[in-house]
Amino acid sequence: MCFLPIPPPYRGQLLRLSLLLTLPFLFLPCSTAQQQANTDGAIVGQLRVARGGFLPDNVLVVLQTQGAQVGTTYADGEGKFYFEGLPGNVYHLVILEKGFQPLDIAVNVNPLVQHINHTYVELVPVDEKVKPRKTPGDVKGSNPAMVDPATLLSRFPKEAQKHYEKATELQQRGKQRPAIEEYRKALSIAPDMYFARNNVGSLYLQNQQFGNAEAEFLTVIEKNRADANAYFNLANVCLLTKRLDEATDFIQQGMTREPQSAFGHFLMGSVMLQKGKPEEAEKQLRAALEQDPAMVNAHLALANLYLQQKRNTEVVEELQSFLRQAPDSSYAPHARELLKKLRPEDTQK
């Protein structure tokens, strides 16, 4: 049986990362994911500003319980924050940000019922009325709270911005070593520019420098524990190096931070394929396409799955979907060749 090669999908969002994935053969060595105790809970938060306004820098989030402060953290440039190691209790998220109405939001943490508690917080300027907060179910897409890239970049020194912009230009032109050098210059000025470090790790990943890639992604997590992408990147590495259990752990940690991630579902589908769990693989890959129909590589992964099961009708459907969406892909000739063998009358597609 002739199986299709699966191209590396890039989750193309400027200032986020360039993820490399070759399904079902992925790359990147990683350390073992730490398991949280079953008796502890976590709060994953997302800040937004009413009417699509811009988030201020360094929003301080205070965690209290029974009137006592138990933790503080700063939201990252995209408004994400994270508290973990929380025993069951009622906690309060308190935000007293200048120019915005004060907030005190109760969160009931019960790890026996739900380990992760997702909280969406809307900051309302002092001159506006408070609006009802959206629940996670109100939001669709892999990253509903993505801030404007230019705004996120503007939070860092101008010299760092210049090096970052030059690095991304070099990366787009395929000049990887000079791009890494420019990213390094940006990071020397702004060590907290975690999205630049994600890009450095991704460049190492593309060149199969797995140790270097892992080190960058682990540093991203140290800088920004709320960011899902570093966890997905680490999962990608583990998957490519056949470390499937570790890949699963990292995907799960990423999904707790970004539950509707199409790429997270795609990664999990890839792991399930390699673990020989076709039903779960199909479920995850379908979920990836539901969240992001443009993730065309999921069609190729499904085609491979159906080939293994000799479900030729479904193979043809997936190949045709892939070719409609990506007719100029470097993998399109492979898809057409297989389609020709399955349905000679469709060679023109």
C-alpha positions, 0 to 999 in steps of 0.5 A: 500500500502506498502511503502519502507523505504528510507536509509540515503544517505551519500555524501561520500567525505572526508573532506567535510561532511557526510550527513544524509538523510532518504527520505522522512523522514529527520532530523535537526532543523534550523533557518529561511533562510534570504531572500536577497532583490530582488534589490541586487545581488551576485557573487559566485566565484570558483578559480582554478589553471591552469593544476590542480595545487594546490591553495595557502593559503588565496587568497585575492579577491578584489571587485571593481566598478568604480575604488573604492574598495567595498569589499574583501574576502579570498577564502576558502581551495577549492577556493570558495568565495562569495560577496552578497548585490550588487546593479546592476553595473559592478564589477571587481574581482581583484586578485594580488597573488604572483607567478600568473599573475594578474587578473581583471575580469569584472562581470555585476551584474543585479539582475532584470535579474539574482540574482546570478552570477557564476564566474569561475576564473583560476589562471595562474602561471607567467611562463604559457600562459593564457588559456580561462576560462571555463564557468559553462556549461563546468563543470559536476558533483556535485563538479567539483572543489574539491581539493585534500583532503590531500592538503586541510588538510595540510593547518592547523597545524599538531596537528589539522591534527592529531586530525582530522585524528584520529576523522575520523578513529573513526567515520568510526569505529562507535565510535561517541562520541570519534570521536566528542571529537577528532574533538573538539580538532582539532577545538580548534587548528584550529577553521576555519577547517569548514569541521571538524565542518560539520562532528561534525554536521553530527554526532549530526544529526545521533543521532537526536541531532537536536539543536546541529547539527543546531548550528554546521552547522550555524557556518560553514556558518559563517566561510565559506559562500561559502560552499554549504554543510552547507546549504544542511545540514540545509535543511536536518534538516528542512526536517526531522523535517517537516519544508519544506519551510525552507528546500526549502530556504536552498536548494536554497541557497546551489544550488546557490553555487553548481548548479550541486549538485546531493545531492541538487537535491535529497533534493529538490526532497524529499521536493517536495514529502512531499509537494505533488508535484509529478511532481517536485519531479520526475524532481528533483530526475531524475536530481540527478541521471543525475548528480550522477548515484551512488546516489542509494537512488534516485531510492528508492525515485522514487519507492515510488513516483511511488507506490503512483501513482500506476505506477507498471512498473516504480516501478519495474524498480527503484527497479531493478536499486537499487538492481543492484547498492546496492545489499548488502544494509541494505534496499535491503531486503525491496526492494526485498520483494516489488519486489516479490509482484509486480513480483513474477518471479523476486524474484531471483533479 
